[in-house]
């Protein structure tokens, strides 16, 4: 199966956020708890501490998300990444080609497969992934063929996909 896709700045920032959202939630929780306990220690009122946690957690989380996305967009612009990608999947491997070169990933070397709201990611390593935007599939049949390769060649414990 072959197809062409675009890799835009918002796609790169989406991938960066996808990779860091769990860590960002933990950091937001820890900072919110630190703020809440500081004020709880000063006022000795648990309700104030709880309210401060509830208020600060989403604020810190949103600020972290905005920071990750902004840094990713700046890196994308500075790197001058090619927005045109060609992806080919067969029984042996996945190949990604761009103006900058080609990357090959044999199925046995797949680290993980994940799904976000608008993309599929086939990870080569913890921080490096092939990007398959859902908008690139021209039909449900093409998407199902892609998912059948994943199901056939990647162990189920490495796959987290919502809609098969």
Backbone torsions as a table, in degrees:
resi	resn	phi	psi	omega
1	UNK	NA	130.5	178.3
2	UNK	-123.3	142.6	169.4
3	UNK	-157.5	161.1	-179.2
4	UNK	-110.5	144.1	177.7
5	UNK	-144.7	169.0	174.7
6	UNK	-105.3	144.7	175.4
7	UNK	-120.2	98.0	-173.1
8	UNK	-95.1	169.0	179.3
9	UNK	-58.0	-41.0	179.9
10	UNK	-68.3	-27.1	174.9
11	UNK	-68.7	-43.8	178.8
12	UNK	-64.1	-44.3	179.2
13	UNK	-66.3	-34.1	175.7
14	UNK	-63.6	-40.9	177.0
15	UNK	-64.0	-44.3	179.5
16	UNK	-61.8	-42.6	178.9
17	UNK	-66.9	-41.4	178.7
18	UNK	-56.5	-39.3	-178.2
19	UNK	-76.1	-24.0	-173.3
20	UNK	-113.2	2.4	-173.3
21	UNK	-66.0	-37.4	-179.9
22	UNK	-67.2	-43.8	177.4
23	UNK	-62.9	-39.4	179.7
24	UNK	-63.5	-38.5	178.0
25	UNK	-64.8	-41.3	178.8
26	UNK	-64.9	-45.4	178.3
27	UNK	-61.3	-43.0	178.8
28	UNK	-62.4	-41.2	179.2
29	UNK	-64.7	-44.3	-179.2
30	UNK	-64.5	-44.3	178.5
31	UNK	-65.2	-39.9	178.6
32	UNK	-64.9	-40.4	176.9
33	UNK	-64.8	-40.3	178.5
34	UNK	-61.0	-44.0	178.6
35	UNK	-64.4	-46.3	-178.5
36	UNK	-62.1	-44.1	-179.7
37	UNK	-69.0	-33.3	177.0
38	UNK	-62.0	-48.5	-179.6
39	UNK	-72.5	-32.0	175.8
40	UNK	-63.6	-41.3	178.5
41	UNK	-63.4	-33.4	179.2
42	UNK	-78.2	-35.5	-174.1
43	UNK	-105.2	-18.9	-176.4
44	UNK	57.9	29.1	179.4
45	UNK	-116.9	109.4	-177.1
46	UNK	-64.3	-28.6	179.7
47	UNK	-65.4	-41.4	178.1
48	UNK	-64.6	-42.9	178.2
49	UNK	-60.0	-45.3	179.0
50	UNK	-63.6	-45.3	179.9
51	UNK	-62.1	-39.3	178.0
52	UNK	-64.2	-39.9	176.7
53	UNK	-61.4	-47.5	-178.3
54	UNK	-62.7	-34.8	-179.7
55	UNK	-77.1	-46.3	-172.6
56	UNK	-78.1	-30.1	-178.3
57	UNK	-56.5	-54.8	-179.0
58	UNK	-65.1	-32.6	179.3
59	UNK	-64.8	-48.4	-179.3
60	UNK	-65.3	-41.4	179.8
61	UNK	-61.9	-45.5	179.3
62	UNK	-65.5	-41.8	177.7
63	UNK	-63.4	-39.5	177.4
64	UNK	-63.7	-43.5	179.0
65	UNK	-61.4	-45.8	179.1
66	UNK	-61.4	-39.0	179.2
67	UNK	-65.9	-43.7	179.1
68	UNK	-62.6	-45.8	-178.4
69	UNK	-65.4	-42.2	179.8
70	UNK	-64.3	-44.6	177.8
71	UNK	-62.3	-39.5	178.9
72	UNK	-65.0	-42.2	178.3
73	UNK	-63.8	-39.0	177.9
74	UNK	-66.1	-41.2	177.1
75	UNK	-64.2	-41.8	179.6
76	UNK	-60.3	-46.3	-179.9
77	UNK	-65.3	-41.5	-178.3
78	UNK	-69.4	-36.0	-178.1
79	UNK	-74.3	-28.4	-178.4
80	UNK	67.7	41.3	-176.6
81	UNK	-60.9	145.0	175.9
82	UNK	-71.3	131.4	-178.3
83	UNK	-86.9	-8.7	-178.3
84	UNK	-103.2	120.9	180.0
85	UNK	-121.7	145.8	172.9
86	UNK	-118.7	128.0	-178.4
87	UNK	-119.4	137.1	178.0
88	UNK	-135.4	132.3	-179.0
89	UNK	-124.2	132.0	173.2
90	UNK	-142.4	-170.3	-176.1
91	UNK	-69.5	-13.9	-177.8
92	UNK	-98.9	-39.7	-170.2
93	UNK	-165.2	176.3	170.1
94	UNK	-112.3	134.4	177.1
95	UNK	-121.9	133.2	175.9
96	UNK	-119.6	125.3	179.7
97	UNK	-121.6	141.7	174.8
98	UNK	-145.9	176.7	178.5
99	UNK	-59.2	-28.3	-177.2
100	UNK	-82.4	-10.1	179.0
101	UNK	144.1	-167.2	-176.4
102	UNK	-129.6	143.7	175.5
103	UNK	-126.4	137.0	179.1
104	UNK	-118.9	140.1	179.0
105	UNK	-133.5	105.4	174.4
106	UNK	-64.3	146.3	-176.6
107	UNK	-56.4	-37.2	-177.3
108	UNK	-68.3	-15.6	-180.0
109	UNK	-96.0	3.5	179.7
110	UNK	-64.7	126.4	-179.0
111	UNK	-79.7	-45.1	-178.9
112	UNK	-167.8	161.2	173.9
113	UNK	-128.5	128.8	-179.0
114	UNK	-133.1	158.3	178.7
115	UNK	-125.2	134.3	170.8
116	UNK	-110.0	-174.6	-178.6
117	UNK	-59.0	-37.0	-174.0
118	UNK	-123.6	7.0	-175.7
119	UNK	-151.4	162.3	166.7
120	UNK	-113.5	143.0	178.0
121	UNK	-124.4	126.8	173.8
122	UNK	-109.3	108.8	-172.8
123	UNK	-84.1	132.0	172.8
124	UNK	-85.7	-30.9	-179.9
125	UNK	-153.5	-179.8	-176.1
126	UNK	-58.9	-34.8	-175.6
127	UNK	-117.8	13.8	-179.7
128	UNK	-134.1	127.7	-174.5
129	UNK	-142.3	151.4	165.1
130	UNK	-80.7	142.7	-174.3
131	UNK	-110.9	124.0	177.8
132	UNK	-122.6	92.3	179.8
133	UNK	-68.6	138.5	-179.5
134	UNK	-63.3	-27.6	-179.9
135	UNK	-66.7	-18.7	-177.9
136	UNK	-79.3	-20.4	178.2
137	UNK	-74.0	122.1	-175.6
138	UNK	-76.6	-16.5	179.1
139	UNK	-155.9	166.5	174.7
140	UNK	-64.5	-31.7	178.4
141	UNK	-62.7	-43.6	179.2
142	UNK	-64.1	-41.8	177.2
143	UNK	-63.0	-41.1	179.7
144	UNK	-66.4	-34.3	175.7
145	UNK	-64.5	-45.2	176.6
146	UNK	-56.9	-48.6	-178.7
147	UNK	-66.0	-31.2	177.9
148	UNK	-68.1	-34.9	174.6
149	UNK	-64.1	-43.2	178.8
150	UNK	-59.9	-48.9	-178.3
151	UNK	-62.9	-36.6	-176.7
152	UNK	-74.9	-38.5	-169.2
153	UNK	-111.3	-11.9	-178.5
154	UNK	-112.8	126.6	178.7
155	UNK	-55.6	139.6	-175.2
156	UNK	-55.9	-32.4	-179.0
157	UNK	-67.2	-17.5	179.2
158	UNK	-94.4	-3.7	-172.9
159	UNK	-111.1	129.0	172.1
160	UNK	-130.1	94.2	179.9
161	UNK	-125.8	132.4	-176.9
162	UNK	-74.7	-51.7	-172.8
163	UNK	-112.5	102.2	178.4
164	UNK	-93.1	NA	NA
